[in-house]
């Protein structure tokens, strides 16, 4: 290529000398209008360090390959960020879970609100375990002794086959959710189940 006269530059397509301000190459008809900075870089008209940059035109296919390469390069980082976000519960959810644990809710059934270990022990002591009918359960937050106090109201058949309302009191271990029965009493305040 011969030396280019001042005020001229090479056409990015055919490399023929054209005027600096030309918008179309008079030799090949290449459109030289800078639409945006990227077009100016591709066409070699974006100044860099006081000189024009000489680059070749990137075809549509080349741009697609470039975009795909960028997506593939950043995909592992994006998926790792998404996985970290899924593993860590939102702060408000973690705070609610901690509060529920402090209040003993983790030791109660999501189905009927009873404590499974206490129900198992009560049914084992009843003459007719199938007559057990859970009514209501209340549990306290952790106390000074480090356990929860629980009150469970239920109905069960008495020795004559009639249903009676009973109340069981128990200490619940916050780690294992095991029940230590304190008492089971009827409405008259008397102990209702022998052996407990």
VENCORPE-V619862 format. One record per pair of residues at least 4 apart in sequence whose ideal C-beta (glycine too) atoms are under 7 Angstrom apart, sorted by the first residue. I is the first residue (numbers start at 1). GAP is how many residues later the second one is. D is the distance in whole Angstrom. If there is no record, write none. Layout:
i:gap:d
I:GAP:D
I:GAP:D
//
This chain:
i:gap:d
1:14:6
4:4:5
4:5:6
4:6:6
4:13:5
5:12:7
7:12:6
7:13:6
8:9:4
8:10:6
8:11:6
8:12:7
9:9:6
9:11:6
9:43:6
10:5:5
10:6:7
10:7:6
11:4:6
11:5:5
11:7:5
11:14:4
11:16:6
11:17:6
11:19:6
12:18:7
12:31:5
12:32:5
12:45:6
13:12:7
13:15:5
13:17:4
14:11:6
14:13:5
14:14:4
16:9:7
16:11:4
18:4:5
18:7:5
18:8:7
22:10:6
23:9:5
23:10:5
24:5:6
24:6:7
24:7:6
24:8:6
25:4:6
25:5:4
25:7:6
32:11:6
34:5:5
34:6:4
34:9:7
34:11:6
35:4:4
37:4:6
37:9:6
38:4:6
39:4:6
40:5:5
40:6:4
41:5:4
41:12:6
41:14:6
42:13:6
42:15:6
42:16:6
44:8:6
44:9:5
44:10:5
44:11:5
45:7:6
46:7:6
47:4:7
47:5:6
48:5:5
58:4:4
58:5:6
60:4:6
61:4:7
62:4:6
63:4:6
64:4:6
65:4:6
66:4:7
67:4:6
68:4:6
69:4:6
70:4:6
71:4:6
74:4:6
75:4:6
76:4:6
77:4:7
78:4:6
79:4:6
80:4:6
81:4:6
82:4:6
83:4:6
84:4:6
89:4:4
89:5:5
91:4:6
92:4:6
93:4:6
94:4:6
95:4:6
96:4:6
97:4:6
98:4:6
99:4:6
100:5:4
100:6:6
101:5:5
102:39:6
102:40:6
103:38:5
104:35:4
104:36:7
104:37:7
104:44:4
104:68:6
104:70:7
107:8:6
107:32:7
107:41:7
107:65:5
107:70:4
108:5:5
108:6:7
108:7:6
108:29:6
108:31:6
109:4:6
109:5:5
109:7:6
112:22:5
113:24:5
114:5:5
114:20:5
114:23:5
114:38:6
115:4:7
115:22:7
115:35:6
115:37:7
115:57:6
115:62:7
115:64:6
116:4:6
117:4:6
117:60:6
117:61:5
117:62:4
118:4:6
118:32:7
118:34:6
118:50:6
118:52:5
118:61:4
119:4:6
119:15:7
120:4:6
121:4:7
121:58:6
121:60:6
122:4:7
122:10:7
122:32:7
122:46:6
122:62:7
123:6:4
123:9:5
125:68:5
125:70:5
125:71:5
126:5:7
126:6:6
126:30:5
126:67:7
127:32:7
128:29:5
131:25:5
131:26:4
131:32:7
132:22:6
132:24:5
133:21:6
133:22:4
134:20:5
135:18:4
135:19:5
135:20:6
136:17:5
137:13:7
137:15:5
138:13:5
139:9:5
139:11:5
139:33:7
140:8:5
140:9:4
142:4:6
142:6:6
142:32:6
143:4:6
143:6:6
147:24:5
147:25:6
147:26:6
147:27:6
148:24:4
148:26:6
149:22:6
150:20:5
150:22:5
151:16:6
151:18:6
152:16:5
153:12:7
153:14:5
154:12:6
155:8:5
155:9:7
155:10:6
156:7:7
156:8:7
156:10:6
157:4:6
157:5:7
157:6:6
158:4:5
158:6:5
164:22:6
165:22:6
166:18:6
166:19:7
166:20:6
166:26:5
167:18:6
168:13:6
168:16:5
169:13:4
169:14:5
170:9:4
170:10:6
170:11:5
170:12:6
171:9:4
171:11:6
172:5:6
172:7:6
173:4:7
173:5:5
181:15:5
183:8:7
184:7:7
184:8:5
184:9:5
184:12:5
185:4:6
185:5:6
185:6:6
185:7:6
186:4:6
186:6:4
//
